[in-house]
Amino acid sequence: MNRREFTLGMSLAGMASILGVEIVYGGLMPEGYSPLGLQDPDPFKMFHKDKEMVVLNDRPWNMEAKAHLLNDRVTPNQYMFIRNNGNIPEGIDVSKWTLTIDGESVKNKKTYSLSELKSKFGHHTYQLALECGGNGRSEFNPPAKGNQWTVGAISCAEWTGVRLRDVLEDVGITSDAVYIGYHAADTHLSGDPKKEPISRGVPIAKALQDETLLAFAMNGEDIPLAHGHPLRLVCGGWPASTSGKWLTRISVRNKEHDGEKMGGSSYRVPCENVAPGSEVDDADMCIIESMPVKSLITSPKSGALIKNGKSLTINGHAWAGELEVSKMEYSIDFGSTWHTCSLEKPANRLAWQHFKTTISFPQKGYYEIWAKATDSHGKGQPMVLPGWNPKGYLNNACHRIAVKIV
Amino acid sequence: MEDFRKQVGALSKALWAFLGLIVVLFAGLFYWANYTPPPTYEEIPMKETVTDFDQIENGVHVATGFVVDEGMEVTIQNCTGCHSAKLVTQNRMDLEGWKATIKWMQETQNLWDLGANETLILSYLSKNYAPKEQGRRQNLEDIDWYELK
């Protein structure tokens, strides 16, 4: 490449043309605004994240944990993955924040201020497992498009808020309500103010569950900016994209919500299994609801060298979407034999569960510890990748760590 | 008496001229000492972009992470306007897959018509970001071995 020519091209045309923004939405860019692509912010400082977190994408921000970072029983902010579809809203004024409930199936549209929500309805706190639908996408073959999550797009924090059900009852919904859809304050990457980055939702039955919250606190504090400050819909056990951040409006629909990323292949898998690499018509794709059973060994970190004769204690978490995990097993012989781990009951419905066991190794050598959870319906985690799907969702293949006995 | 007046007049003229000369000289010196040529439009970003935006290490364009190859510039210009280069470089697709992605972005995400650049971008992406066969489950790799106390 001609170095000088490239540089000159860049500088002459200006930053706007490097970014291509000018071509379409240059006019929308505020004066003095330096496009994010040219900034060099420190996301770890900005979002109070641990330095070991992995940035998958910086516009929009997407960041995941590593298995060993998720060892806490309740995930603290610094180890919580970030999955954004658009730009984080700027200039949030909590005192002016409102939530509107509207849609075909409300008797009357109603708007609440944040303080009204907090004072009018009872507060509830739950530990809720939130996993990105695309967690584990990087393992699919042929590869699936999108952020290449490995294992770390899962968290189980403690969320506090009011029940969506209580608010919907106060508004009054009609008997034809089938779905709710959220709308939020984040902005589209293209700068187009008419576009929403994401507007998903859940069927009315999920919306009316005890644990479905309009949350204003996480782990006892205001929700961090990247996780939806000041108000977030939280639907535990379902793809985390149903838990809309920076919530401003909920529409009660008389049909399946048709917001951004509800249709096409977004957060959908083929209704019937397909061979890897198949083309699937949008009409044959079905919306993901409850997430499948899965588990993670969070201690020790993969790569432990252990003295021969010493036993090893492992621990981690297991979760199963809407269901409970009923059995937790491990294998140190590549799945030939399985042994049970002790498994705790969840703190509440939709919280992840903690497992623990102590392992003795028969001789020196390289081992992989495989972890397999089974849900209350008897479904266990596969050892190889589950059904291939075009967007690479729902990879719940068993987690593996490597150890050497030396 | 008349001569004396003339002499005084000539002297004062000379003095005034000398004073004027000094003023002009100092003003000139002052101007020269403080003068810096006005920056041209090209120069300011040049200095910054040479180190930042143009840097290449091991065949990778440092600012974006793109592999240096024919078509990289137009790819940067057209594919990093809305989202980070990281969203491109972490993905692997064949030509048809990249094409479908571009079409999807044009239909739903406000991506503009790429015109004649589309062919160049597609060949760059499908060559440098092509899928590799990885089977149904890969070996555990990049293990950072450590002594467990």
Interface residues (C-beta under 8 A of the other chain):
Chain A: M1 R3 F6 T7 L8 G9 M10 S11 L12 G14 M15 S17 I18 L19 G20 V21 I23 V24 Y25 G37 V55 L56 N57 D58 R59 P60 E139 N141 P142 P143 K145 G146 N147 Q148 H188 L189 S190 G191 D192 K195 G264 P300 K301 S302 G303 A304 L305 I306 L312 E368 M383 V384 L385 A397 R400 I401 A402 V403 K404
Chain B: Y41 E42 I44 P45 M46 T49 V50 F53 D54 I56 V68 M72 E73 I76 Q77 N78 C79 T80 G81 C82 H83 S84 K86 L87 Q90 N91 R92 M93 G97 T101 T108 Q109 N110 L111 W112 P131 E133 Q134 G135 R136 R137 Q138 L140 I143 D144 W145 Y146 E147 L148
